Amino acid sequence: MSASHFRFLFKKTTGQPFAKYLLNLRLEKANRLLIESDVSVSEISEQVGFASPAHFSRAFRDRFRVSPSQ
């Protein structure tokens, strides 16, 4: 299956693009880790697949309306 066909089928099935779905999964996992553990924000950002803590912080703030450190 080609990548474009996968993206088409995924969006048709779930109603959202795969990239947005994956971002939301990562952010939900990060939110749980921030609540349930004492791991630093930068370590969590790496654990959930973000290349940089700054990008993670922006995405987290956009999704949850608070910074990860809060």
N, C-alpha and C positions, 0 to 999 in steps of 0.2 A: 504494500500500500504506500502510495506516495505521501509525503508530508502535507501537501496541499489537500489531498483527499481526506486524510485524517483530520485536519483542521476543519474542513467542511462538515464531515460527519459528527465530529465532537460538538461543534456549535449547534448543529441541527438537533442533536440529542439533548444537550444540556442547556442550550439557550445562551451560552456565553463562550467567548473564545478560550482556547486552551491556556494561553498565556495568563489571562486574567484568573482563570480557575486555579492554576498552579500558584500564582502570586497569593491568592486568598488562602490556599492551603498552607503555604509557608508562613504567612502572617498569623494565622490561627495557631499554628504550632508554636511560633515564637511567643505569642501572647500567653499560652499555657505555660511555657518554660519560664517566662518572666514572673508569672504568678507563683509557680510551684517550686522554683529553684533559686539558688543564690548565685547562679552563673552570671557573668557580666554581659552587658548588652552586646559588646563586640563579639564575644564568644558565641552568643546565641545567634547573632546575625550570620556568622560563619556556619554554624550548625544547620541552619535552615536554608543555606544556599545563596546568600547574598555576597557579592564580590567585595563590597565595602560597607562598613558600618554607617557611613553617611547616607548611602542609598537606602539601606535598611531603615534608618531613622525617618527619612522622608516618606517612604512607603507606609511605614507603621503609623506615622502621624496622619497621613491622608486617610488611612483606613479606620483608625480608632479615635481620631481627634485628640489624642494625647501623645506625648513623646514616650518612647520605650522606657526611659529612666523614671518616668512618673509612675 
